[in-house]
Amino acid sequence: MARVYNFSAGPSMLPESVLEKAADQMLDYEGTGESVMEMSHRSKEFQAIIDKAEADLRELMEIPDNYKVLFLQGGASTQFAAIALNFMNKNHKADYIVTGNWSKKAMQEASRYGDVKVVASSADKNFSYVPDWDYNEFRDDADYLYFCMNETVHGNIIRDIPDVDVPIIADISSCFLSEPIDVSKFAMLYGGAQKNVAPAGLTICIIREDMLGNAADICPTMLNYETMAAKGSMYNTPPCWCIYIAGLVFQWLKKMGGLPEMQRRNQAKAKLLYDALDESKMFNATVRPKDRSMMNAPFVTDSDELNKKFIAGCTENGLINIKGHRSVGGMRASIYNAMPIEGVEKLVAYMKEFEKENTK
Ligand SMILES: *Cc1c(COP(=O)(O)O)cnc(C)c1O
């Protein structure tokens, strides 16, 4: 069996031991004689799966008791509207920091429902850095402040959480469980699971309880977080299989040593890659060093032809999906939790070999 190293931004690699366990339980989950895929979401077996997944996630992220954990469908993109419909209802105002295409999309979607202000942006340099913010731009009467912590396409990360009195909401799709995070600083954290947690189809929302109960009248029932919280994420059929795999990933993370250990591993992988990029005369990282994402590293050469040749060579060597997003061009290596350091070592070795072969 030849497994490839998949550098895709998502869906992305899952830990091999998780896939093996799922394969092992595929036809018969713990003596039930059925697969989790076939199981009633109202069965006691599935209830145990979702309860354990939630408990393990709470333990991993040290989620305080006054937060709800929701396992929803619709992807992170559905939350762009849901957030506005649930939370932009006191003063009908929200502030957005825009550092890449995901926060931009969230901002544009929210603009359909209220008074949205972009309080800081790095659009002027194609989101290749995190802007400083001017607190005078932030509105004290905003219903919330929103940002995307790790911009998956542009490859930057917001490390300094703004010090404001309004509720803070952050999209953590592509840095979910990659390092410890202080949940108590946020009113809501959320992310699509297909980057760092599980297969596509699951969105995890972590919401402080006092935020619930203010949804707009027009908020669809399926987007109402209060309803979903009251029903334990089972107002309708939840994404059962994804929740099960997420649960296996949480168990894997606990076994690995939790988020401090993942942070250590992720830092080592990112350092290896960025050091190689900084040493190279051919390849350049596109993001300012202090704002570089530990999960998604976009990089370029100064020639489209070389980019193409490098991407093709990577694929031949089992390093797949390294092509960058069209808005940045070049390459992007997404190195989530499940990417072993050997994958990054192999990529760096190939970069060096390619540079040597293609330098006159
Ligand atoms: C992938 C991604 C999204 C969109 O996720 P979907 O589940 O496809 O809607 C939103 N935000 C970030 C940061 C992402 O990486």
The ligand as an ORCA input file, in Angstrom:
! r2SCAN-3c Opt
* xyz 0 1
  C     -12.263     25.966      4.283
  C     -12.572     27.159      5.104
  C     -13.863     27.715      5.150
  C     -15.003     27.165      4.348
  O     -15.344     25.910      4.802
  P     -16.548     25.084      4.186
  O     -16.751     24.031      5.228
  O     -16.117     24.567      2.873
  O     -17.714     26.002      4.083
  C     -14.068     28.811      5.954
  N     -13.082     29.336      6.677
  C     -11.830     28.831      6.658
  C     -10.769     29.474      7.484
  C     -11.542     27.731      5.870
  O     -10.306     27.229      5.857
*
